[in-house]
Amino acid sequence: MRSKLLILVLLVAVVTSAALAQGDAPPPPDLGSGVVVIDGLNSPLGIFVDEEDTVWLTDGGTGGDQEITAIDVNSQQEVTANWGETGAVLRWTGEGEPEVVANVSSLVTPSDIISGGHLTVVDGTVYLTIGVWNPPQGEEVTIPGFSTVARVVDGAVEPIADLWAYEAENNPDQTINLDAHPYGIEIGPNGEIYVADAAANALYSVNAETGEVTTVAVFDPMPGVFPNPLRDNELLTDPVPTSVVVSEDGTIYVGLLSGAPFIPGSAKVVAVSSEGEVTDFATGLTMVTDISMGPDGNLYATQYGFFTPQGPEFNSGGVVRILEDGTSEVVVGGLPFVTGVDFDSEGGAYVLINGVNIPGAGAVVYYEGLTEMEGMPMPMPEMTPEATAPAG
C-alpha cells in the first residue's frame, strides 16, 4: 500500500505538472516581509536552527545514475526510478552557500523525490529520518538507509534503527497494510530519540545507543468522507503524524497532517503524556507538516496548503501560532507547499517552501521577528457538499 504522505506529494506533483505542461506557471508567492536566504533546493523537508543560529536542513536531491525498479505510488505499477546519493544534509551559517555536511540516498520516480525527512542537532551530531518503505517495493529494503533513523558521523550517514523492520514485525496501528515512513524527529531530555512515523501512525522512542524501538503512542484514525479499505471500509482517514516537539515540562506534542482528501480544518496537534495518553491540543488546522517551539514559548505549526475539488490551491500554506489555550492564528500566509519552520534566538523564523517534486524550486524564507508578528484569523476555503461526499 502507498504511504499516506507520498499520496500527498503525488497529488501536488500531478496538479503542478499539469499546470506547467499547459504553460500556466504557478503564481508567485507573496512573501510579505520574508526574504529568500537559500534557494535552488529539491523538495526540502526538514529544517533546524541550533543554539548558535546555524541553520541545518535536508535537500531531497535529484536521484542518480543507477536505475532501480520501483513501485509508482499512483498506479502501483513498476516504474524505473533513479537512485544516487545526491540528497544532502546542509549547514548554513548565514553567509554564502550552504555546506554539504553529508550525502543521503535520493530516489526519484515519475511522481516523487524521496530522501531525508526532518532533522535535529544535539551536541554537534545530526540526527535525521530517511525514506519510506512498504511491501510493494519488496520485502527487503534495497536502497541504502531507507526507512531508518540515522545520524551523521564524520560526514557519513550511520543508521541507528530500522523502522521498516519494526513495522513489519509489530504493525502498531494494526491496519491491514504495512508501511513505514519515519518523518518527524526530536531528542528527548534523556537522550531518547522521538520519531513520528507518518505511515505507521505512531510515535516511537528510539534508544540512540542500541537502536531499540519502543512504541510510545498509536494515533486513532480521524473522521473521513470516503470508505477506507484499510479500516473495514469505515468513513475514516489516517492521522499521518509528521512532526514532534518535546516541551520543557515533558509533554510531547505531535502534529497530525490528516489523510486524504485533506479536508480543511481536519488536521491537529495532539499532546502525548509520559504514559502515552493522547489528547487534543490544537484542532481546526490544515495539513500540518511541522511544529516547532518558538522562543516566546508558543508552539508554531506549518500548514502545507489547502486542497479543493480541483486540487491544491497554490500559495495557500503558511505558519500558524498556537496559543496556550490551543487556539490558533495565522502569522504568515500565502506560501507554497510549506514543509518546515524553526527559530533563531531573536524570534526570527526560517520557513521551508516548495517541499514538492519540482527540482530546484525549494527555498528557505527568513522572517525577522516572526514571534512578534500580529496574528490573523484562520482562513478556510469554501467546500461544496460534492467535495466531501462519499464516492458512489
N, C-alpha and C positions, 0 to 999 in steps of 0.2 A: 504494500500500500504506500501511497505517496506521503511525504512529510507534509504536515499541515502548513508549516512556514514556507515550504517550497511551492505549495499551491498559491500562496500569496504572491511570491516572486513571479511565478508563471503568469498569473492573471495580469499583473502590471506589465510584464515584458511583452505579452501578446498585444495588449491595447497600445502600448507605447510604440512597438514595432510597426503596427498597422498604421498609426498616425504618421510616423516618419516615412513609411513607404509611400504614403499618399502625398508627401511633400508638406504635411502640416506639422511643422516643428512645435514642440510643446511651448506654451507661453513662458517667457522668462519669469522667474520668481521675483516677488517684491521682498527684498531682504531688509527693508526698513533701515535701522541703524546698523545692521550687520555688515561685516567686512569679510570677504573671502580671503583666508590666510593660507590655505592649501587647496590646490585643485588638481585635476588630471587623475583622480582616483578611480579604481574599478570596484564598484559595489562595496564601499566601505561599510562595515557593520559595527565595529567596536571602537570606543574612544575612552581614554583615561588620562586625567591630569594629576601628576604626583605632587608631593609637598613642595617641590622646587618650581612648580608651574611648568614643568616639562610635559609636553603632550605626546601620548602614545596612542597608536591606532592600528587597526588591521586594514589591509588592502586585499581584495579578492583575487587580484592577478588576472592573467589572460590565458590560463591553461599552459599548454606547452606543445612540444613536437611529438610526444608519444600519443598514439591513438589508442583509445580504450573503448570497448563496447560497454555502453551504459543503458539504463532504462530511462526513457523520457518520462518526466512526471506528468505530462499531459496525456499522451497516447498509451503509456505503459508499454510501448514497443521499444525494441532495441534500436539504439542510435549510436553513431560514432561520436565520441567525445574526445577532447584533447586534454591531456594531463601534463603537468610540469610543476616545478617548484617556483612559480612566479608570484604566488601570493606572498604577502610580507607582513611582518611586524615593523612598524615605522616609529621613529622617535624624532620629535621636532622641538628645538629649544627656543623658537621664536624668531629665528633668522635663517635665511637661505632655504634650501630644500630639505625635506625630511630625510633622515638617515635610515637605511635599511639595517635593522638590528638582526633579523633572521628571515629566511625564506620559508614559506609554508606551502604545502600541497595546494594546488589550484586545479579544479576540474571545470571545464567549460563545455556545456552541452548546448543544443539549439535553444534551450529555454533558460539556462541558469549559469551563474558563476558561483561555485561552491568552494569555500576556503575557510579562513579563520572567522570566528564569531566575535563575542565580546572578550575583553581582556582587562587585567588589573596588574598592578606592580606593587610588590612588597619587598622592602629592603633591597631594591635593585633587581629583583628577579621578576620576570614577566610570566604571568600565568594566563592561559587562554583556552578557549574551546575551539574545536576544529571539526568541520564537516558534518555529514549526516549519512546514516546507513539504514537500509531495510532489505527484506528478503529478495525482492525482485532484482536487486543489484548483485545478489549472490550470498550464500550463507557465510562466506568468509570475506572479511574486508581486505581488498587487494590494493587499495590506494593508501600509501603510507600516511599514517597519522590520523586518518579519518575516523570520526565518531569518538574522539578522545578528549580528555582533559590533559593539557600539556604545559610544560614550562620551557623557557629559553635558557639554555646553559651554554656559555661560551659561543654564542652565535648559532647554536643548533637547537632545533625543536626536539624536546625529550618527552615522550608520552608518560603520563602518570597513571591514568585509569582509562580502561576500555569500556565505554558506556554501551556500545552495541552488545558486547558480551554480557553485560549486566542485564540489559533489556531482554535479550534472548532467553536468559535463564529465569528472570523474575517477573517480567511484564507487569510493572507496578500498577498501571491503571486498568489491567485486566480486560482491555478491549481485544477484539479478535485479530488485530494487526500488531506486528512487531515493528517498531520504528524508533530509532534513536537519533536525536538531534540536540546534542549539548550546545547551549546558546549563551545564556547569561551566566556570569561568574563573579564571585565575591569571596574575599578571605575573611573568615570569622575571627573573633578575639583570641581564640586559642590556636590559630593557625590552620583550622579546618577550611577546606575549600567548598563553598556552597555553589551548586550548579543548577540552573533552571533548564530542564530538558524540554524543548518546545514540542517534541513529538511524543515523548513518554508521558507528558502531562504530570511531571513530578519534580519535586525539589530534592536534590541529593546532597549529602555531605561526603566529601572525599578526603581520606587521610593522605596528606601530601607526601608522607614518607613511604607508606606501604601501598598506596593506591586502592585501599579498601573502600568500597562504596556502600553507603547506608541511605535508605530512603527516609527522608525527613517528613515529607508530606506528599500526598497524591491529591490533585485538584479535581473537584467534581466537574462534570460537564455543565455547560450553560444552556439556557433555553435557546432552541433553534427554530428554524422555519421550514426545514426540509427533513424528511425521514433520513436518519443516519444509519446506513447499513452496518457500521461498526458498533452501533449501540441499539441493537434489536429494532432498527427502523423507527425508534422514537424520535420526536422532534427535539433533538439535542445537538449541540455543536461542541467541539473540543475547546478547552480553556486556553491552550497554547502558551505556557509560561515562557517569557522571553528575557526576563531581567530580574536581578535580585540585589537588595541592599540590606546590610545589617546595621541597625541603628545603635546608638550608644547604650541604650537600655537593654540591648539584646534582642529586640523584636526584629524579625526577618520580614522584609517587605518584598513581595513578588509581583511583577507586572504581568498581566494576562492579556495577550493580544486579542483573543477570541477567534474562533474558527469561521470559515466561510459560511454565509456570504458577507461577513464583516459588517453587520448592521450598526450604523452609528449609535453610539451610546451603550453598546453591549460589552465593551471592554472594561477592565477594572484593575485596581491594585488591592491585593489582599495582605493581611498580616498573619504571620505564622509564629506561634509561640514556641518556646523551647520544648514543649511536649508534642509539637506537631499539630496543634489545633489551628484551623484556618478560619479567619473571619474577614468579612469585607471591611476595607479601609476607605477606599475611594471608588465610587461607581460612576456610571454615566460617561465613561471615557470611550475613545475610539482607536482601535488598532495600536495598542501600547507596544512599542518596540524597545524602550529602555526606560529605566528610572535611575535617578541619582539624587543624593542628599546634597542640598546647597549649603553654603557656609552660613546662611541665615537660619538654618535649622528646619527649613521646609523641604519636603520631597518634591522633585520635579520629574515629569514624565514626557517622553516624546510620543506624539501621535503621528503615525505613518502617513495618514491621509484618509479621505472619505471615499467609499465605494458607493456607486449608484447603479441602477439597472443598466446604464450604458458603460459601466466600468469605473476605473479610478478617476477621481477628479484631480487634474494636475494642480499642484501648488495649494493643496488643501491640508497639508500637515503642519506641525508646529510643536511648540513646547508649552506645557501647562504647569502651573504651580498648584500643588496640593496642600491646602492649609491644614492646620492641626485637627480641625473637626472633620476632615475628609472631603470638604467641598473643594472644587477646582475652578481655576480661572486661566484663561489663555494669556501668556506673556509675549509669545512670538507666534505669528501665524503666517499663512501664505507661502509655506515652504514645500518643496517637492520631496516626497519619499524619505521622510526623516527616520534615521536609524539609531542615533545616539546623541547623548549630551553629557558633559561633565564641566566642572567649575574650577577656576583658578582661585587663589586665596583672596582676591579682591571682589569676588562675586561676579566676575565675567564668565560667560559661558561659551564653550566650543561645541558647535552643533554640526552633526554629520547630515548631509543631504545627498539625494540621489543614490541611495543604497539599493540599486536595482541593476539589472543586466543591460546597462548602457555603458560600454567601456569608455573610460576617460571622463565621464560626466560627474563622478563623485567629487565632493568638496567638503571642506571644513569652513564654517562661517563663525566668526567671533562676534559676540555681543557684549560690549563693555557694560558692566553694571547691571546685568540682567536681573539679579535678585532685587534690585531697586525699582525695576520697571513696574508700572501700574498694570494690574490685571484687567482683562476684558471678559465679558460673558462668553460662555462656551457656545460656539456655533453648531448648528445641526442642519444638514440639508434636508429638504422635504423628501419623504419616501412615500411613494404611492402604495396602495394596498397590493398592487400587482408585484411590486418589488419584494414584498416579504411573504407572499402567499406560497404555500407548499406546491411543488410541481404536481401536475396531474389533477 
